[in-house]
Structure formats: C-alpha cells, structure tokens
C-alpha cells in the first residue's frame, strides 16, 4: 500500500486540492457579502425605527 503515488493519483490529488481551495475562497467571499448585507439591513432598520 505504501507505493509512491502514480502520476494519475498525483494529478487527481492536485485537482481536488485546487477545487477545495477555490471553494474555500468562494465561501469566504460569500460570507463576507452576507455579513455586509446583514449589516446594511440592520443599519437600515435602525435608521427607520
């Protein structure tokens, strides 16, 4: 089981890593946008009250 990874396995691992880091970046951006949106609606409601 401890053989060195073949090129195919290596490529696959690299691809998975790339995809997961992309998803993490996207998730961070989305949560930042959500936070900003929630803040702005909070401020909006606060101003109206």
C-alpha positions as CSV (number, residue, x, y, z in Angstrom):
1,X,0.0,0.0,0.0
2,X,3.0,2.3,0.6
3,X,3.9,2.7,-3.1
4,X,4.7,6.2,-4.3
5,X,1.7,7.8,-6.0
6,X,1.4,7.3,-9.7
7,X,1.1,10.4,-12.0
8,X,-2.6,9.9,-12.2
9,X,-3.1,9.7,-8.5
10,X,-0.9,12.8,-8.1
11,X,-2.9,14.8,-10.7
12,X,-6.1,13.7,-9.0
13,X,-4.9,14.9,-5.6
14,X,-3.7,18.2,-7.1
15,X,-7.1,18.8,-8.7
16,X,-9.0,18.0,-5.6
17,X,-6.8,20.4,-3.6
18,X,-7.3,23.1,-6.2
19,X,-11.0,22.7,-6.2
20,X,-11.3,22.7,-2.4
21,X,-9.2,25.9,-2.1
22,X,-11.3,27.6,-4.8
23,X,-14.5,26.6,-2.9
24,X,-13.0,28.0,0.3
25,X,-12.2,31.3,-1.3
26,X,-15.7,31.4,-2.8
27,X,-17.3,30.6,0.6
28,X,-15.2,33.3,2.3
29,X,-16.4,35.9,-0.3
30,X,-20.0,34.8,0.0
31,X,-20.0,35.0,3.8
32,X,-18.3,38.5,3.6
33,X,-21.1,39.6,1.3
34,X,-23.7,38.1,3.5
35,X,-22.3,39.9,6.5
36,X,-22.1,43.2,4.7
37,X,-25.7,42.7,3.6
38,X,-26.9,41.9,7.1
39,X,-25.1,44.9,8.5
40,X,-26.6,47.2,5.9
41,X,-30.2,45.9,6.5
42,X,-29.6,46.2,10.3
43,X,-28.5,49.8,9.9
44,X,-31.4,50.5,7.6
45,X,-33.9,49.1,10.1
46,X,-32.2,51.0,12.8
47,X,-32.4,54.3,10.9
48,X,-36.1,53.7,10.2
49,X,-37.0,53.0,13.8
